[in-house]
């Protein structure tokens, strides 16, 4: 895999795999999805941002499961790039949506006058659910203790 390129550019560094931390990030990403759904009737733009954060946290868990963590600037973009490397072309459209959501979430945080329609927020939540589910699948396959645990 092309992790070396990210490592050589100073975007990721090696760490010891911490299964508890990985599982905590995945668990929180699922909670973020529920929060995004619940909040949809109150604030579509914030639901969109929360759905993005569910993807981001799941992406961080993926990186950690490979023994890396993001460093330096542009950590959100690095999470998207790493996720793309691992999931590959089969998930290209979903990764592209992840990247669009990253940019749009940035705009929402720093330029809050741009509305996000409910339909777009609904689609963001649906896409986040797909990505989180796929990342969870990959992480569980890598976990040597997966058969000893209940669903996380």
C-alpha positions as a LaTeX table, in Angstrom:
\begin{tabular}{lrrr}
\hline
Residue & $x$ (\AA) & $y$ (\AA) & $z$ (\AA) \\
\hline
Unk1 & 0.00 & 0.00 & 0.00 \\
Unk2 & 1.06 & 3.59 & $-0.45$ \\
Unk3 & 1.30 & 4.51 & 3.23 \\
Unk4 & 5.00 & 5.23 & 2.75 \\
Unk5 & 4.19 & 8.27 & 0.61 \\
Unk6 & 2.03 & 9.75 & 3.39 \\
Unk7 & 4.69 & 8.89 & 5.95 \\
Unk8 & 7.50 & 10.41 & 3.88 \\
Unk9 & 5.49 & 13.64 & 3.46 \\
Unk10 & 5.14 & 13.91 & 7.24 \\
Unk11 & 1.38 & 13.38 & 7.19 \\
Unk12 & 1.29 & 10.19 & 9.27 \\
Unk13 & 3.57 & 8.50 & 11.77 \\
Unk14 & 3.74 & 4.99 & 13.17 \\
Unk15 & 2.12 & 4.22 & 16.52 \\
Unk16 & 1.42 & 1.15 & 18.58 \\
Unk17 & $-2.01$ & $-0.28$ & 17.74 \\
Unk18 & $-4.43$ & 0.39 & 20.60 \\
Unk19 & $-7.58$ & $-1.72$ & 20.09 \\
Unk20 & $-9.51$ & 0.07 & 22.82 \\
Unk21 & $-8.89$ & 3.46 & 21.23 \\
Unk22 & $-9.83$ & 2.13 & 17.79 \\
Unk23 & $-13.06$ & 0.67 & 19.16 \\
Unk24 & $-13.82$ & 3.92 & 21.00 \\
Unk25 & $-13.50$ & 5.92 & 17.78 \\
Unk26 & $-15.77$ & 3.49 & 15.94 \\
Unk27 & $-18.31$ & 3.55 & 18.73 \\
Unk28 & $-18.29$ & 7.34 & 18.78 \\
Unk29 & $-18.71$ & 7.48 & 14.99 \\
Unk30 & $-21.89$ & 5.40 & 15.32 \\
Unk31 & $-23.13$ & 7.69 & 18.08 \\
Unk32 & $-22.39$ & 10.66 & 15.79 \\
Unk33 & $-24.60$ & 9.08 & 13.11 \\
Unk34 & $-27.48$ & 8.79 & 15.56 \\
Unk35 & $-26.94$ & 12.37 & 16.69 \\
Unk36 & $-26.93$ & 13.59 & 13.08 \\
Unk37 & $-30.26$ & 11.84 & 12.44 \\
Unk38 & $-31.82$ & 13.18 & 15.62 \\
Unk39 & $-30.66$ & 16.73 & 14.93 \\
Unk40 & $-31.91$ & 16.78 & 11.32 \\
Unk41 & $-35.25$ & 18.40 & 12.18 \\
Unk42 & $-33.49$ & 21.12 & 14.17 \\
Unk43 & $-30.49$ & 22.07 & 12.01 \\
Unk44 & $-29.72$ & 20.46 & 8.64 \\
Unk45 & $-26.28$ & 22.04 & 8.32 \\
Unk46 & $-25.17$ & 20.87 & 11.73 \\
Unk47 & $-26.50$ & 17.36 & 11.01 \\
Unk48 & $-24.37$ & 17.39 & 7.85 \\
Unk49 & $-21.30$ & 18.39 & 9.86 \\
Unk50 & $-21.97$ & 15.68 & 12.44 \\
Unk51 & $-22.36$ & 13.07 & 9.67 \\
Unk52 & $-18.98$ & 14.17 & 8.32 \\
Unk53 & $-17.46$ & 13.80 & 11.79 \\
Unk54 & $-18.80$ & 10.25 & 11.96 \\
Unk55 & $-16.87$ & 9.52 & 8.77 \\
Unk56 & $-13.79$ & 11.32 & 10.07 \\
Unk57 & $-13.74$ & 9.40 & 13.36 \\
Unk58 & $-14.24$ & 6.09 & 11.55 \\
Unk59 & $-11.40$ & 7.06 & 9.20 \\
Unk60 & $-9.15$ & 7.78 & 12.17 \\
Unk61 & $-9.96$ & 4.35 & 13.59 \\
Unk62 & $-8.98$ & 2.85 & 10.24 \\
Unk63 & $-5.63$ & 4.65 & 10.28 \\
Unk64 & $-4.97$ & 3.55 & 13.85 \\
Unk65 & $-5.82$ & $-0.06$ & 12.97 \\
Unk66 & $-2.90$ & 0.03 & 10.52 \\
Unk67 & $-0.56$ & 1.39 & 13.21 \\
Unk68 & $-0.50$ & 5.05 & 12.15 \\
Unk69 & $-1.87$ & 8.41 & 13.21 \\
Unk70 & $-2.18$ & 11.67 & 11.34 \\
Unk71 & 0.20 & 14.52 & 12.16 \\
Unk72 & 0.81 & 18.06 & 11.02 \\
Unk73 & $-1.58$ & 20.21 & 9.06 \\
Unk74 & $-4.37$ & 18.99 & 6.82 \\
Unk75 & $-5.17$ & 16.03 & 9.06 \\
Unk76 & $-8.75$ & 15.84 & 7.77 \\
Unk77 & $-7.53$ & 15.58 & 4.18 \\
Unk78 & $-4.98$ & 12.96 & 5.24 \\
Unk79 & $-7.76$ & 10.83 & 6.76 \\
Unk80 & $-9.61$ & 10.97 & 3.43 \\
Unk81 & $-6.46$ & 10.04 & 1.49 \\
Unk82 & $-5.60$ & 7.15 & 3.79 \\
Unk83 & $-9.18$ & 5.84 & 3.64 \\
Unk84 & $-8.99$ & 5.99 & $-0.15$ \\
Unk85 & $-5.76$ & 3.97 & $-0.16$ \\
Unk86 & $-7.27$ & 1.24 & 2.03 \\
Unk87 & $-10.74$ & 1.00 & 0.47 \\
Unk88 & $-9.62$ & 1.54 & $-3.11$ \\
Unk89 & $-11.51$ & 2.06 & $-6.35$ \\
Unk90 & $-14.51$ & $-0.01$ & $-5.30$ \\
Unk91 & $-15.44$ & 2.82 & $-2.92$ \\
Unk92 & $-14.27$ & 5.70 & $-5.11$ \\
Unk93 & $-17.66$ & 7.45 & $-5.23$ \\
Unk94 & $-18.10$ & 7.20 & $-1.47$ \\
Unk95 & $-14.56$ & 8.51 & $-0.86$ \\
Unk96 & $-15.23$ & 11.41 & $-3.24$ \\
Unk97 & $-18.35$ & 12.22 & $-1.21$ \\
Unk98 & $-16.28$ & 12.02 & 1.99 \\
Unk99 & $-13.87$ & 14.57 & 0.51 \\
Unk100 & $-16.70$ & 16.87 & $-0.66$ \\
Unk101 & $-18.25$ & 16.66 & 2.78 \\
Unk102 & $-14.88$ & 17.56 & 4.31 \\
Unk103 & $-14.68$ & 20.73 & 2.24 \\
Unk104 & $-18.32$ & 21.64 & 2.77 \\
Unk105 & $-18.04$ & 21.08 & 6.51 \\
Unk106 & $-15.03$ & 23.40 & 6.52 \\
Unk107 & $-17.10$ & 26.06 & 4.75 \\
Unk108 & $-19.94$ & 25.59 & 7.24 \\
Unk109 & $-17.60$ & 26.01 & 10.21 \\
Unk110 & $-15.75$ & 29.04 & 8.84 \\
Unk111 & $-18.46$ & 30.58 & 6.62 \\
Unk112 & $-21.73$ & 29.75 & 8.41 \\
Unk113 & $-23.98$ & 31.72 & 6.07 \\
Unk114 & $-24.08$ & 28.89 & 3.48 \\
Unk115 & $-27.18$ & 26.75 & 4.01 \\
Unk116 & $-27.28$ & 22.98 & 3.51 \\
Unk117 & $-30.67$ & 21.70 & 2.30 \\
Unk118 & $-32.38$ & 18.84 & 4.16 \\
Unk119 & $-32.09$ & 16.51 & 1.15 \\
Unk120 & $-28.33$ & 17.02 & 1.07 \\
Unk121 & $-28.08$ & 16.44 & 4.82 \\
Unk122 & $-30.12$ & 13.23 & 4.47 \\
Unk123 & $-27.79$ & 12.02 & 1.71 \\
Unk124 & $-24.75$ & 12.91 & 3.82 \\
Unk125 & $-26.08$ & 10.79 & 6.67 \\
Unk126 & $-26.78$ & 7.87 & 4.32 \\
Unk127 & $-23.27$ & 8.12 & 2.83 \\
Unk128 & $-21.71$ & 8.38 & 6.28 \\
Unk129 & $-23.56$ & 5.22 & 7.36 \\
Unk130 & $-22.17$ & 3.34 & 4.35 \\
Unk131 & $-18.62$ & 4.49 & 4.93 \\
Unk132 & $-18.67$ & 3.85 & 8.68 \\
Unk133 & $-20.07$ & 0.36 & 8.06 \\
Unk134 & $-17.35$ & $-0.44$ & 5.52 \\
Unk135 & $-14.58$ & 0.90 & 7.74 \\
Unk136 & $-15.95$ & $-1.07$ & 10.67 \\
Unk137 & $-15.87$ & $-4.20$ & 8.50 \\
Unk138 & $-12.21$ & $-3.61$ & 7.56 \\
Unk139 & $-11.19$ & $-2.85$ & 11.15 \\
Unk140 & $-12.96$ & $-5.90$ & 12.54 \\
Unk141 & $-11.17$ & $-8.11$ & 10.00 \\
Unk142 & $-7.82$ & $-6.74$ & 11.23 \\
Unk143 & $-8.63$ & $-7.18$ & 14.94 \\
Unk144 & $-6.99$ & $-10.38$ & 16.21 \\
Unk145 & $-9.38$ & $-10.47$ & 19.18 \\
Unk146 & $-12.58$ & $-9.98$ & 17.15 \\
Unk147 & $-13.94$ & $-13.41$ & 18.05 \\
Unk148 & $-13.49$ & $-12.75$ & 21.76 \\
Unk149 & $-15.62$ & $-9.58$ & 21.83 \\
Unk150 & $-19.24$ & $-8.68$ & 21.48 \\
Unk151 & $-20.20$ & $-6.27$ & 18.70 \\
Unk152 & $-18.50$ & $-2.90$ & 19.23 \\
\hline
\end{tabular}
